[in-house]
Amino acid sequence: MTLTMDESRFKVVRAIQLGSAVLILLIIIFYSGPWNVWRTVGLAIALPAMILLFFARFQLGRSFAVTPQAKVLVTHGLYSKMRNPMYVFAFLLVTGFLIALQKPYAFPLLAILLVVQVVRARQEARVLEQKFGQEYQDYRAKTWF
């Protein structure tokens, strides 16, 4: 079976995304800092966030795009409850990571990440509403962020 360029790129992007999440988790676990309550709390936030991020990514499937695109309106699984689970769980994963590392000077990164994700979510919402119209509005009324 020969993969097309699009299929190959899709698999590479997915592997990079998932590999990055696993790397964050491994850094938390093997970080040389002390195992204390903050590291435990960070891991307790990051681990479920990573698992849910994986589920969200797989449920999105080929509808994933780096730039806002409207391929298919995904409304099953985690997407039946929230419109942007990848953003929510990626934010929680990074939050858990920063808590575990106990580097307060890095926390402004969360504010930047939040702003970037909200802007992207709004751009995606506009694109989806343009393509799917009332179907997207109905979906949006039933879901959170």
C-alpha positions as CSV (number, residue, x, y, z in Angstrom):
1,M,0.0,0.0,0.0
2,T,1.5,3.3,-1.1
3,L,0.7,6.4,0.9
4,T,-0.1,9.7,-0.9
5,M,1.7,12.8,0.1
6,D,-1.4,14.0,1.9
7,E,-1.7,10.7,3.9
8,S,2.0,10.8,4.7
9,R,1.9,14.4,5.9
10,F,-1.3,13.6,8.0
11,K,0.5,10.7,9.7
12,V,3.7,12.8,10.4
13,V,1.7,15.7,11.9
14,R,-0.3,13.3,14.1
15,A,2.9,11.5,15.2
16,I,4.5,14.9,16.1
17,Q,1.4,16.0,18.0
18,L,1.1,12.9,20.0
19,G,4.8,12.5,20.5
20,S,5.0,16.0,21.9
21,A,2.3,15.3,24.4
22,V,4.0,12.1,25.5
23,L,7.3,14.0,25.8
24,I,5.7,16.5,28.1
25,L,4.5,13.7,30.3
26,L,7.9,12.0,30.3
27,I,9.6,15.3,31.3
28,I,7.2,15.6,34.3
29,I,8.0,12.1,35.4
30,F,11.7,12.1,34.9
31,Y,12.4,15.7,35.7
32,S,15.2,16.0,38.3
33,G,13.3,18.3,40.6
34,P,11.7,17.2,43.8
35,W,8.6,15.0,44.0
36,N,6.4,17.2,46.0
37,V,2.7,18.2,46.0
38,W,3.2,20.6,43.1
39,R,4.7,18.0,40.9
40,T,2.0,15.5,41.8
41,V,-0.7,18.0,41.1
42,G,0.9,18.8,37.8
43,L,1.0,15.2,36.8
44,A,-2.6,14.7,38.0
45,I,-3.7,17.5,35.6
46,A,-1.4,16.6,32.7
47,L,-2.0,12.8,32.5
48,P,-5.8,12.9,32.0
49,A,-5.4,16.0,29.8
50,M,-3.0,14.1,27.6
51,I,-5.3,11.1,27.4
52,L,-8.3,13.3,26.5
53,L,-6.2,15.2,24.0
54,F,-5.4,11.9,22.3
55,F,-9.2,11.0,22.2
56,A,-10.0,14.5,20.8
57,R,-7.3,14.2,18.1
58,F,-8.4,10.8,17.0
59,Q,-12.1,11.8,17.0
60,L,-11.3,14.8,14.8
61,G,-9.5,12.6,12.4
62,R,-8.8,14.1,9.0
63,S,-10.8,17.1,9.9
64,F,-7.7,18.4,11.7
65,A,-6.0,21.3,10.0
66,V,-3.3,23.7,11.1
67,T,-5.2,26.6,9.6
68,P,-9.0,27.1,10.0
69,Q,-10.8,24.9,7.5
70,A,-14.3,23.4,7.3
71,K,-14.0,19.9,6.0
72,V,-16.5,18.1,8.1
73,L,-18.5,19.2,11.2
74,V,-17.3,16.8,13.8
75,T,-20.1,16.4,16.5
76,H,-19.4,13.0,18.0
77,G,-17.5,11.8,21.1
78,L,-15.9,14.7,23.0
79,Y,-17.1,17.0,20.3
80,S,-20.7,16.3,21.3
81,K,-20.0,18.2,24.6
82,M,-17.4,20.8,23.6
83,R,-16.5,22.5,20.3
84,N,-12.8,22.8,21.1
85,P,-11.6,19.8,23.2
86,M,-8.1,19.9,21.7
87,Y,-7.6,23.4,22.8
88,V,-9.0,22.8,26.3
89,F,-7.0,19.6,26.9
90,A,-3.8,21.1,25.3
91,F,-4.1,24.1,27.7
92,L,-4.6,21.7,30.7
93,L,-1.6,19.6,29.6
94,V,0.6,22.7,29.5
95,T,-0.8,23.9,32.8
96,G,0.0,20.6,34.4
97,F,3.4,20.7,32.9
98,L,4.2,24.1,34.3
99,I,2.8,23.3,37.7
100,A,5.0,20.1,37.8
101,L,8.1,22.0,36.8
102,Q,7.5,24.6,39.5
103,K,8.9,27.5,37.4
104,P,6.6,30.4,38.2
105,Y,8.3,32.7,35.7
106,A,6.9,30.4,32.9
107,F,3.3,31.0,33.9
108,P,2.8,34.0,31.6
109,L,3.1,31.5,28.8
110,L,-0.3,30.2,29.8
111,A,-1.9,33.7,29.2
112,I,-0.3,33.8,25.8
113,L,-1.4,30.3,25.0
114,L,-5.0,31.1,26.1
115,V,-5.2,34.2,24.0
116,V,-3.8,32.3,20.9
117,Q,-6.3,29.5,21.4
118,V,-9.3,31.8,21.9
119,V,-8.4,33.7,18.7
120,R,-8.0,30.4,16.8
121,A,-11.2,29.0,18.1
122,R,-13.1,32.2,17.0
123,Q,-11.5,32.0,13.5
124,E,-12.5,28.3,13.2
125,A,-16.0,29.2,14.4
126,R,-16.4,31.8,11.6
127,V,-15.2,29.3,9.0
128,L,-17.5,26.6,10.2
129,E,-20.5,28.9,10.4
130,Q,-19.8,30.1,6.9
131,K,-19.8,26.5,5.5
132,F,-22.4,24.8,7.7
133,G,-24.7,27.7,8.6
134,Q,-27.7,26.7,10.8
135,E,-26.2,23.2,11.4
136,Y,-23.2,24.8,13.1
137,Q,-25.3,27.3,15.0
138,D,-27.5,24.4,16.4
139,Y,-24.3,22.5,17.3
140,R,-22.8,25.6,18.9
141,A,-26.0,26.1,21.0
142,K,-25.6,22.6,22.5
143,T,-21.9,22.6,23.3
144,W,-19.5,24.4,25.5
145,F,-16.4,26.3,24.2
